[in-house]
């Protein structure tokens, strides 16, 4: 992953093409992976980035997956997060984003989603389809205009994120309900939570003062960051060999990051519906 940090509390810095090329070269693939269908029309993601820049979007973070097959290297799934250059931060806490996913190895088409960038933890969240549906675009030769159109379609819906965050903030969770949220979130990462290196309630631990509190928004952010960044452990838990678990590792894979990010937001929506 590549992301630029800045001391400013309003926006992340824009990533240059040179920086993108050095860290996420799959964006600049010149052809599709050999063996793709004849119906696959190739358009490099770099063209999309260029067009997005011209329309007032700036890339602020990019990452690519780690392919298991060497043949996919250079064509694998990648993700770019964009912010509007003229976007005003919401209460100095977050900036809405558009997130672009694509690959050149036939594993996926273009996918455009809503997201947000939180300043306090410099962390990117993704918004589930239940609030703002993603836009899917196949590789058919008409991608460029459709993706730009989709980015502005989602832009028009981004105010809904601030509205939902306000609703999450106003909804207080009891200790029992918060633990239920954490238990379901842990299952997003571990199919057998009993084999996880931590107890579910540890996901509720705050890493900073700003994330303390029992409202749904604070709890969602604590769980999301702890589950993705890892580093936690429970020394009282042991694996099948009787040895203590190692600390929970950070999520590095792009696919897992997207899946867990969306899953946590969907869980938050489901608990919000209980209000």
Phi and psi in degrees as a GROMACS rama.xvg file:
@    title "Ramachandran Plot"
@    xaxis  label "Phi"
@    yaxis  label "Psi"
@TYPE xy
-125.871  130.363  UNK-2
-145.757  141.786  UNK-3
-96.531  138.147  UNK-4
-106.113  151.24  UNK-5
-145.81  150.171  UNK-6
-74.9106  -15.0263  UNK-7
-65.9254  146.979  UNK-8
-103.543  20.6921  UNK-9
-116.648  -38.5533  UNK-10
-149.53  152.598  UNK-11
-81.3885  156.421  UNK-12
-75.415  153.852  UNK-13
-78.8031  136.798  UNK-14
-85.8029  135.067  UNK-15
-83.5049  163.345  UNK-16
-62.7172  -34.3062  UNK-17
-62.064  -42.3097  UNK-18
-68.5105  -39.8014  UNK-19
-62.4313  -43.5363  UNK-20
-61.8053  -38.3245  UNK-21
-71.7096  -28.682  UNK-22
-112.261  -29.545  UNK-23
-133.185  67.9804  UNK-24
-64.1928  -19.8552  UNK-25
-62.8403  -21.5981  UNK-26
-61.7893  -29.2619  UNK-27
-104.797  20.7131  UNK-28
-54.9563  138.502  UNK-29
-92.814  -14.7744  UNK-30
-145.116  166.272  UNK-31
-76.9702  163.988  UNK-32
-60.4476  135.041  UNK-33
-53.9519  137.057  UNK-34
100.011  -1.35558  UNK-35
-70.6496  163.611  UNK-36
-61.261  151.477  UNK-37
-64.225  -21.0763  UNK-38
-79.5279  -10.6433  UNK-39
-76.7685  120.948  UNK-40
-102.019  122.213  UNK-41
-85.5065  130.936  UNK-42
-140.65  114.865  UNK-43
-63.6079  141.073  UNK-44
-59.2105  -28.2714  UNK-45
-56.9997  -34.0967  UNK-46
-65.3016  -38.1019  UNK-47
-66.0609  -43.0494  UNK-48
-59.8507  -44.447  UNK-49
-59.8742  -45.0024  UNK-50
-66.9  -38.0531  UNK-51
-64.515  -40.0219  UNK-52
-59.1068  -44.206  UNK-53
-63.8875  -24.9295  UNK-54
-94.3533  10.7694  UNK-55
94.996  8.21868  UNK-56
-95.8243  145.464  UNK-57
-123.69  131.839  UNK-58
-74.65  129.967  UNK-59
-119.44  -11.8681  UNK-60
-157.122  143.129  UNK-61
-147.113  148.22  UNK-62
-153.428  161.948  UNK-63
-135.676  158.34  UNK-64
-76.6689  166.07  UNK-65
-101.468  104.821  UNK-66
-68.8771  140.616  UNK-67
-80.3111  -26.1529  UNK-68
-105.153  130.498  UNK-69
-60.3429  -30.1876  UNK-70
-63.5775  -22.0263  UNK-71
-87.9282  -9.86094  UNK-72
-63.1061  130.248  UNK-73
93.1435  -11.0504  UNK-74
-124.038  -0.0335981  UNK-75
-69.7491  171.966  UNK-76
-59.9203  140.738  UNK-77
-140.324  159.966  UNK-78
-134.667  137.77  UNK-79
-131.069  132.469  UNK-80
-104.452  131.863  UNK-81
-118.745  142.507  UNK-82
-120.74  154.446  UNK-83
-75.1897  136.262  UNK-84
-64.6257  -27.4399  UNK-85
-101.436  12.6329  UNK-86
-74.4048  133.1  UNK-87
-90.063  131.944  UNK-88
-65.0606  146.478  UNK-89
-85.1099  105.081  UNK-90
55.5935  30.0537  UNK-91
57.0036  21.1458  UNK-92
-107.497  -43.238  UNK-93
-150.946  161.619  UNK-94
-122.549  128.757  UNK-95
-64.0245  151.44  UNK-96
-137.142  166.074  UNK-97
-115.376  132.741  UNK-98
-112.413  126.184  UNK-99
-109.986  127.561  UNK-100
-117.434  141.336  UNK-101
-162.281  167.2  UNK-102
-150.588  161.623  UNK-103
-117.55  23.2331  UNK-104
-117.284  20.5156  UNK-105
67.19  7.85626  UNK-106
-79.4782  -19.6918  UNK-107
-162.985  156.783  UNK-108
-92.3128  -167.724  UNK-109
-74.3481  140.102  UNK-110
-135.294  125.929  UNK-111
-116.431  123.887  UNK-112
-128.86  161.616  UNK-113
-87.397  146.327  UNK-114
-151.971  -173.599  UNK-115
-152.484  154.325  UNK-116
-117.378  116.929  UNK-117
-91.0476  128.576  UNK-118
-72.124  -39.3107  UNK-119
-62.1666  -34.0508  UNK-120
-115.713  1.46291  UNK-121
49.8751  47.5549  UNK-122
-121.335  140.319  UNK-123
-100.866  129.4  UNK-124
-107.818  158.081  UNK-125
-119.824  141.349  UNK-126
-95.1416  129.637  UNK-127
-71.9533  159.78  UNK-128
-59.4987  -23.3324  UNK-129
-64.557  -22.0072  UNK-130
-102.81  -55.4688  UNK-131
-131.145  108.154  UNK-132
-62.3927  141.548  UNK-133
-71.39  157.461  UNK-134
-110.108  124.913  UNK-135
-101.496  133.067  UNK-136
-131.238  120.982  UNK-137
-81.6306  160.865  UNK-138
-80.9642  88.7128  UNK-139
-126.877  1.72554  UNK-140
100.183  -7.3532  UNK-141
-112.336  18.5664  UNK-142
-65.2828  -43.6898  UNK-143
-54.6364  -56.972  UNK-144
-65.8644  -37.8458  UNK-145
-67.3029  -36.3689  UNK-146
-71.1951  -42.2287  UNK-147
-61.3426  -43.5597  UNK-148
-60.678  -42.7169  UNK-149
-64.7179  -37.4424  UNK-150
-61.8822  -37.827  UNK-151
-79.2588  -27.2656  UNK-152
-62.8104  -45.5894  UNK-153
-69.6415  -37.6252  UNK-154
-54.8587  -41.3811  UNK-155
-65.7181  -18.8687  UNK-156
-100.418  -6.53087  UNK-157
-59.4352  -31.3735  UNK-158
-57.081  -21.8916  UNK-159
-64.8004  -26.4909  UNK-160
-64.248  -47.989  UNK-161
-60.7213  -38.416  UNK-162
-64.0756  -43.0201  UNK-163
-69.1811  -38.4303  UNK-164
-59.7553  -42.3969  UNK-165
-60.9694  -39.1953  UNK-166
-67.3713  -42.3938  UNK-167
-59.931  -41.0877  UNK-168
-63.966  -32.0299  UNK-169
-83.813  -6.14652  UNK-170
-103.437  109.958  UNK-171
-88.0569  135.383  UNK-172
-104.613  137.896  UNK-173
-70.8323  165.326  UNK-174
-59.4579  -39.8218  UNK-175
-66.2839  -42.1883  UNK-176
-69.5387  -38.1635  UNK-177
-61.7673  -41.2601  UNK-178
-66.2414  -35.1949  UNK-179
-63.3872  -42.9486  UNK-180
-58.1446  -48.5146  UNK-181
-62.2248  -39.044  UNK-182
-63.9263  -44.0622  UNK-183
-68.7271  -34.2609  UNK-184
-67.6732  -40.6246  UNK-185
-61.2936  -33.641  UNK-186
-68.6642  -17.6407  UNK-187
-66.3475  -29.6021  UNK-188
-100.865  -33.9095  UNK-189
-120.604  114.481  UNK-190
-60.5175  -30.4545  UNK-191
-119.93  88.344  UNK-192
-54.8003  -25.4155  UNK-193
-66.5277  -16.9206  UNK-194
-99.7683  7.83747  UNK-195
-74.6355  151.77  UNK-196
-75.991  -3.22859  UNK-197
-134.457  163.86  UNK-198
-84.011  148.459  UNK-199
-56.1778  -39.7138  UNK-200
-65.6843  -17.1804  UNK-201
-66.3717  -21.9142  UNK-202
-66.2161  -15.6765  UNK-203
-84.9257  -7.18584  UNK-204
-66.5628  134.427  UNK-205
-87.3258  135.62  UNK-206
-88.3067  -14.8143  UNK-207
-153.143  160.29  UNK-208
-59.3692  -39.2348  UNK-209
-61.7198  -22.2358  UNK-210
-98.8241  6.74458  UNK-211
-73.3198  158.028  UNK-212
125.453  164.035  UNK-213
-110.578  11.3981  UNK-214
-78.1575  160.393  UNK-215
-62.5158  -34.8132  UNK-216
-67.3267  -46.4686  UNK-217
-62.4662  -43.0952  UNK-218
-66.9394  -40.953  UNK-219
-59.2481  -43.4824  UNK-220
-68.9136  -39.2388  UNK-221
-63.5234  -46.1618  UNK-222
-64.8434  -43.9357  UNK-223
-60.4734  -48.7903  UNK-224
-66.7586  -44.9013  UNK-225
-63.4863  -40.2135  UNK-226
-69.922  -35.6007  UNK-227
-85.2997  -38.3817  UNK-228
-87.7498  -19.8481  UNK-229
64.1783  -151.885  UNK-230
88.6308  -6.76333  UNK-231
-94.9446  156.802  UNK-232
-154.508  162.167  UNK-233
-127.131  105.001  UNK-234
-65.125  -13.4581  UNK-235
-84.9001  -10.2546  UNK-236
-95.3169  144.815  UNK-237
-132.846  153.098  UNK-238
-83.0053  -171.621  UNK-239
-63.0754  -25.3935  UNK-240
-85.3383  -0.904792  UNK-241
85.4236  3.21245  UNK-242
-91.0222  147.314  UNK-243
-60.9466  143.524  UNK-244
-65.5774  147.86  UNK-245
-75.5998  161.369  UNK-246
-56.5315  147.6  UNK-247
-61.916  128.666  UNK-248
-77.9894  153.769  UNK-249
-70.7334  149.806  UNK-250
-77.9609  117.705  UNK-251
-104.577  -30.1344  UNK-252
-71.2588  137.196  UNK-253
-64.4934  -46.632  UNK-254
-59.6229  -44.3844  UNK-255
-66.4601  -37.8894  UNK-256
-60.4514  -46.8835  UNK-257
-63.8014  -46.737  UNK-258
-60.6477  -45.4649  UNK-259
-71.2135  -41.1719  UNK-260
-56.3372  -49.3857  UNK-261
-66.8769  -37.6379  UNK-262
-63.4048  -38.9328  UNK-263
-67.032  -41.8934  UNK-264
-64.16  -40.194  UNK-265
-62.1306  -38.9807  UNK-266
-63.3567  -42.5328  UNK-267
-60.0238  -40.9021  UNK-268
-63.0965  -40.0619  UNK-269
-66.9366  -37.845  UNK-270
-73.7504  -32.4555  UNK-271
-62.681  -33.2076  UNK-272
-67.6301  -14.8703  UNK-273
-78.023  -14.1808  UNK-274
